[in-house]
Amino acid sequence: MTVSSDSATGVRTADRIVNEDDRSTWSAQAPIGGDAASIIDVVLEGGPTNLPTELRSRRISPAEDKIKVRHYGGYEHFERDSVRVADELPVVFRWTGRTRIAE
């Protein structure tokens, strides 16, 4: 067994085997939340011009119709574009509004 400096039981680290858990079998397991093939690429359009580019593209479940992005003390809301071509990739989500975080 590989010794890990992590004292928490069951915590996954960079070692191949931790707490008798063989990491080589992890890739065979289904990802949390479903099948990896069901993940789609999404682009967020509209909203504030200062929303960082790296927040405008993401991967989500195809069942999602709304996305909420935390930005400058609030949330930017995006909804799936209803006028999209079948099999269009990435899927476009358009900005619908902003809400502020209550303090």
N, CA, C and O of each residue as an XYZ file, in Angstrom:
412
protein
N       0.844     -1.169      0.000
C       0.000      0.000      0.000
C       0.893      1.236      0.000
O       1.905      1.276      0.699
N       0.515      2.244     -0.786
C       1.265      3.492     -0.867
C       0.875      4.374      0.308
O      -0.304      4.512      0.636
N       1.874      4.963      0.931
C       1.622      5.842      2.071
C       1.302      7.231      1.550
O       1.988      7.754      0.672
N       0.261      7.817      2.097
C      -0.150      9.166      1.712
C      -0.035     10.075      2.922
O      -0.305      9.654      4.046
N       0.365     11.327      2.696
C       0.462     12.278      3.797
C      -0.901     12.830      4.186
O      -1.019     13.566      5.166
N      -1.925     12.482      3.426
C      -3.268     12.967      3.708
C      -3.875     12.128      4.832
O      -3.968     10.907      4.709
N      -4.283     12.763      5.910
C      -4.785     12.032      7.063
C      -6.244     11.638      6.936
O      -6.711     10.794      7.701
N      -6.981     12.219      6.000
C      -8.403     11.903      5.848
C      -8.568     10.553      5.160
O      -7.918     10.291      4.147
N      -9.411      9.713      5.689
C      -9.666      8.408      5.114
C     -10.450      8.551      3.821
O     -11.447      9.271      3.764
N      -9.998      7.867      2.794
C     -10.716      7.865      1.526
C     -10.480      9.064      0.642
O     -11.133      9.178     -0.396
N      -9.583      9.966      0.995
C      -9.306     11.137      0.169
C      -8.422     10.718     -0.987
O      -7.401     10.066     -0.770
N      -8.779     11.068     -2.192
C      -8.020     10.700     -3.375
C      -6.844     11.643     -3.551
O      -7.002     12.864     -3.518
N      -5.667     11.070     -3.737
C      -4.464     11.872     -3.939
C      -3.786     11.426     -5.218
O      -4.362     10.661     -5.990
N      -2.570     11.895     -5.452
C      -1.854     11.583     -6.676
C      -1.314     10.160     -6.688
O      -0.930      9.670     -7.750
N      -1.271      9.481     -5.543
C      -0.784      8.107     -5.505
C      -1.745      7.183     -6.246
O      -2.952      7.422     -6.270
N      -1.190      6.107     -6.861
C      -2.015      5.163     -7.603
C      -2.941      4.388     -6.684
O      -4.092      4.143     -7.045
N      -2.473      3.993     -5.501
C      -3.304      3.266     -4.549
C      -3.312      4.042     -3.239
O      -2.263      4.302     -2.649
N      -4.508      4.408     -2.796
C      -4.666      5.151     -1.553
C      -5.747      4.456     -0.736
O      -6.847      4.202     -1.226
N      -5.420      4.154      0.508
C      -6.381      3.505      1.403
C      -7.026      2.288      0.743
O      -8.241      2.100      0.802
N      -6.193      1.473      0.120
C      -6.600      0.238     -0.562
C      -7.556      0.487     -1.730
O      -8.251     -0.435     -2.157
N      -7.604      1.699     -2.248
C      -8.433      2.044     -3.406
C      -7.516      2.178     -4.605
O      -6.701      3.099     -4.662
N      -7.637      1.268     -5.567
C      -6.773      1.257     -6.737
C      -7.272      2.274     -7.750
O      -8.328      2.087     -8.353
N      -6.503      3.369     -7.943
C      -6.901      4.442     -8.849
C      -6.979      4.006    -10.300
O      -7.649      4.665    -11.094
N      -6.318      2.919    -10.673
C      -6.336      2.481    -12.074
C      -7.730      2.043    -12.498
O      -7.997      1.961    -13.697
N      -8.624      1.760    -11.566
C      -9.985      1.353    -11.919
C     -10.934      2.535    -12.049
O     -12.063      2.363    -12.508
N     -10.505      3.738    -11.654
C     -11.396      4.892    -11.696
C     -11.861      5.238    -13.092
O     -13.013      5.633    -13.267
N     -11.003      5.104    -14.095
C     -11.394      5.491    -15.449
C     -12.489      4.606    -16.005
O     -13.198      5.009    -16.928
N     -12.641      3.410    -15.465
C     -13.679      2.503    -15.932
C     -15.034      2.840    -15.333
O     -16.060      2.367    -15.821
N     -15.051      3.647    -14.290
C     -16.288      4.004    -13.638
C     -16.977      5.138    -14.381
O     -16.321      5.989    -14.982
N     -18.310      5.144    -14.335
C     -19.063      6.230    -14.967
C     -18.833      7.514    -14.194
O     -18.757      7.478    -12.966
N     -18.718      8.655    -14.875
C     -18.525      9.921    -14.176
C     -19.736     10.262    -13.319
O     -20.847      9.800    -13.582
N     -19.511     11.073    -12.295
C     -20.591     11.484    -11.417
C     -21.623     12.247    -12.235
O     -21.270     13.148    -12.995
N     -22.878     11.897    -12.086
C     -23.939     12.610    -12.770
C     -24.295     12.038    -14.129
O     -25.120     12.621    -14.831
N     -23.705     10.921    -14.526
C     -24.122     10.299    -15.770
C     -22.991      9.998    -16.715
O     -21.819     10.023    -16.340
N     -23.351      9.717    -17.924
C     -22.428      9.295    -18.956
C     -21.693     10.485    -19.560
O     -22.306     11.515    -19.837
N     -20.390     10.354    -19.766
C     -19.586     11.458    -20.322
C     -20.025     11.806    -21.736
O     -19.854     12.946    -22.169
N     -20.588     10.844    -22.467
C     -21.028     11.112    -23.836
C     -22.219     12.066    -23.865
O     -22.527     12.640    -24.910
N     -22.887     12.237    -22.733
C     -24.057     13.106    -22.702
C     -23.711     14.559    -22.365
O     -24.614     15.377    -22.193
N     -22.439     14.887    -22.269
C     -22.008     16.255    -21.991
C     -21.906     17.025    -23.310
O     -21.388     16.505    -24.298
N     -22.406     18.276    -23.323
C     -22.360     19.083    -24.541
C     -21.565     20.361    -24.304
O     -21.451     20.830    -23.171
N     -21.018     20.919    -25.374
C     -20.313     22.200    -25.321
C     -21.330     23.319    -25.463
O     -22.268     23.225    -26.255
N     -21.136     24.378    -24.685
C     -22.072     25.498    -24.640
C     -21.306     26.801    -24.764
O     -20.191     26.921    -24.256
N     -21.905     27.785    -25.443
C     -21.355     29.136    -25.534
C     -22.400     30.098    -24.991
O     -23.577     30.015    -25.343
N     -21.960     31.016    -24.129
C     -22.856     32.018    -23.557
C     -22.725     33.314    -24.340
O     -21.623     33.836    -24.505
N     -23.850     33.834    -24.824
C     -23.830     35.065    -25.607
C     -24.656     36.141    -24.934
O     -25.673     35.859    -24.300
N     -24.201     37.394    -25.083
C     -24.892     38.528    -24.498
C     -24.414     38.790    -23.091
O     -23.421     38.221    -22.640
N     -25.125     39.651    -22.406
C     -24.757     39.977    -21.039
C     -23.685     41.036    -20.963
O     -23.406     41.720    -21.948
N     -23.083     41.174    -19.793
C     -22.097     42.238    -19.600
C     -20.845     42.006    -20.443
O     -20.393     40.875    -20.618
N     -20.301     43.097    -20.957
C     -19.107     42.990    -21.797
C     -17.876     42.598    -21.001
O     -16.899     42.111    -21.571
N     -17.907     42.804    -19.683
C     -16.747     42.451    -18.870
C     -16.816     41.034    -18.299
O     -16.001     40.676    -17.448
N     -17.771     40.226    -18.752
C     -17.821     38.815    -18.358
C     -16.653     38.113    -19.038
O     -16.569     38.113    -20.266
N     -15.747     37.513    -18.263
C     -14.533     36.922    -18.834
C     -14.821     35.856    -19.902
O     -15.785     35.097    -19.804
N     -13.971     35.825    -20.904
C     -14.105     34.877    -22.008
C     -14.124     33.444    -21.519
O     -14.873     32.623    -22.047
N     -13.302     33.123    -20.506
C     -13.241     31.747    -20.015
C     -14.545     31.301    -19.351
O     -14.768     30.102    -19.187
N     -15.408     32.241    -18.966
C     -16.712     31.875    -18.407
C     -17.770     31.696    -19.490
O     -18.858     31.190    -19.216
N     -17.462     32.104    -20.704
C     -18.449     32.052    -21.785
C     -18.504     30.727    -22.531
O     -19.375     30.538    -23.380
N     -17.609     29.821    -22.239
C     -17.699     28.484    -22.832
C     -17.581     27.461    -21.716
O     -16.743     27.594    -20.823
N     -18.414     26.455    -21.772
C     -18.441     25.434    -20.728
C     -19.042     24.144    -21.257
O     -19.507     24.080    -22.395
N     -19.027     23.126    -20.424
C     -19.593     21.815    -20.769
C     -20.647     21.480    -19.727
O     -20.388     21.543    -18.526
N     -21.846     21.122    -20.198
C     -22.951     20.843    -19.284
C     -23.744     19.638    -19.767
O     -23.488     19.097    -20.842
N     -24.701     19.233    -18.960
C     -25.627     18.165    -19.335
C     -26.588     18.698    -20.396
O     -26.991     19.858    -20.316
N     -26.967     17.895    -21.381
C     -27.905     18.375    -22.404
C     -29.300     18.660    -21.853
O     -30.106     19.297    -22.530
N     -29.595     18.209    -20.656
C     -30.908     18.448    -20.053
C     -31.047     19.863    -19.503
O     -32.161     20.311    -19.228
N     -29.930     20.572    -19.339
C     -29.964     21.915    -18.772
C     -30.550     22.913    -19.773
O     -30.180     22.917    -20.947
N     -31.470     23.759    -19.297
C     -32.050     24.815    -20.126
C     -31.616     26.201    -19.665
O     -31.761     27.180    -20.397
N     -31.079     26.279    -18.437
C     -30.670     27.559    -17.861
C     -29.292     27.409    -17.233
O     -28.930     26.351    -16.719
N     -28.530     28.510    -17.292
C     -27.213     28.555    -16.667
C     -27.139     29.847    -15.865
O     -27.584     30.902    -16.318
N     -26.569     29.747    -14.663
C     -26.406     30.908    -13.790
C     -24.912     31.045    -13.507
O     -24.280     30.111    -13.013
N     -24.342     32.231    -13.827
C     -22.912     32.479    -13.655
C     -22.722     33.581    -12.621
O     -23.285     34.667    -12.756
N     -21.933     33.305    -11.593
C     -21.658     34.321    -10.567
C     -20.696     35.349    -11.140
O     -19.657     34.999    -11.700
N     -21.057     36.637    -10.993
C     -20.244     37.696    -11.586
C     -20.497     39.013    -10.861
O     -21.634     39.484    -10.813
N     -19.454     39.610    -10.298
C     -19.503     40.919     -9.643
C     -20.709     41.114     -8.718
O     -21.533     41.999     -8.949
N     -20.809     40.300     -7.689
C     -21.851     40.474     -6.684
C     -23.245     40.092     -7.126
O     -24.227     40.493     -6.500
N     -23.344     39.339     -8.173
C     -24.649     38.905     -8.653
C     -24.526     37.677     -9.524
O     -23.473     37.042     -9.578
N     -25.604     37.347    -10.203
C     -25.622     36.210    -11.114
C     -26.112     36.667    -12.481
O     -27.102     37.389    -12.591
N     -25.417     36.244    -13.502
C     -25.853     36.472    -14.878
C     -26.618     35.213    -15.289
O     -26.133     34.096    -15.109
N     -27.806     35.402    -15.836
C     -28.665     34.271    -16.199
C     -28.700     34.110    -17.719
O     -28.850     35.080    -18.461
N     -28.560     32.875    -18.156
C     -28.570     32.532    -19.575
C     -29.554     31.391    -19.790
O     -29.668     30.493    -18.955
N     -30.270     31.429    -20.921
C     -31.196     30.356    -21.273
C     -30.868     29.844    -22.660
O     -30.371     30.577    -23.516
N     -31.157     28.566    -22.863
C     -30.896     27.926    -24.153
C     -31.632     28.664    -25.260
O     -32.809     28.997    -25.117
N     -30.939     28.919    -26.362
C     -31.505     29.613    -27.513
C     -32.524     28.695    -28.180
O     -32.190     27.586    -28.597
N     -33.775     29.163    -28.279
C     -34.825     28.337    -28.881
C     -34.736     28.302    -30.401
O     -35.351     27.449    -31.040
N     -33.971     29.225    -30.982
C     -33.838     29.286    -32.432
C     -32.483     28.698    -32.813
O     -31.615     29.404    -33.326
N     -32.312     27.430    -32.566
C     -31.032     26.824    -32.897
C     -31.227     25.712    -33.904
O     -32.266     25.052    -33.932
N     -30.234     25.518    -34.713
C     -30.263     24.480    -35.734
C     -29.994     23.138    -35.066
O     -29.165     23.044    -34.160
N     -30.692     22.105    -35.512
C     -30.475     20.767    -34.958
C     -29.021     20.366    -35.144
O     -28.421     20.632    -36.186
N     -28.476     19.743    -34.154
C     -27.083     19.280    -34.140
C     -26.073     20.416    -34.201
O     -24.907     20.178    -34.515
N     -26.488     21.642    -33.909
C     -25.557     22.773    -33.871
C     -24.676     22.645    -32.636
O     -25.165     22.502    -31.515
N     -23.391     22.699    -32.861
C     -22.455     22.630    -31.740
C     -21.495     23.777    -31.847
O     -21.025     24.028    -32.957
N     -21.168     24.475    -30.841
C     -21.728     24.352    -29.502
C     -23.135     24.931    -29.417
O     -23.543     25.722    -30.266
N     -23.860     24.534    -28.398
C     -25.209     25.040    -28.160
C     -25.098     26.459    -27.601
O     -24.252     26.732    -26.750
N     -25.948     27.349    -28.082
C     -25.908     28.749    -27.667
C     -26.919     28.997    -26.562
O     -28.084     28.615    -26.671
N     -26.456     29.645    -25.491
C     -27.318     30.118    -24.417
C     -27.235     31.640    -24.439
O     -26.139     32.200    -24.455
N     -28.386     32.313    -24.440
C     -28.439     33.774    -24.515
C     -28.754     34.381    -23.140
O     -29.504     33.816    -22.344
N     -28.156     35.542    -22.897
C     -28.330     36.247    -21.637
C     -29.774     36.697    -21.488
O     -30.350     37.246    -22.428
N     -30.368     36.472    -20.314
C     -31.752     36.878    -20.070
C     -31.883     37.900    -18.959
O     -32.929     38.537    -18.832
N     -30.846     38.071    -18.152
C     -30.939     39.053    -17.081
C     -29.932     38.818    -15.992
O     -29.109     37.905    -16.058
N     -30.013     39.665    -14.983
C     -29.069     39.621    -13.867
C     -29.828     39.732    -12.567
O     -30.814     40.464    -12.479
N     -29.381     39.016    -11.562
C     -29.923     39.165    -10.223
C     -28.760     39.465     -9.291
O     -27.640     39.011     -9.525
N     -29.021     40.230     -8.234
C     -27.981     40.563     -7.258
C     -28.053     39.583     -6.110
O     -29.117     39.056     -5.786
N     -26.908     39.346     -5.502
C     -26.849     38.472     -4.337
C     -27.313     39.261     -3.128
O     -26.809     40.352     -2.864
N     -28.271     38.715     -2.392
C     -28.765     39.368     -1.176
C     -27.716     39.268     -0.086
O     -27.104     38.216      0.099
N     -27.511     40.337      0.619
C     -26.484     40.331      1.678
C     -27.064     40.579      3.026
O     -26.335     40.606      4.017
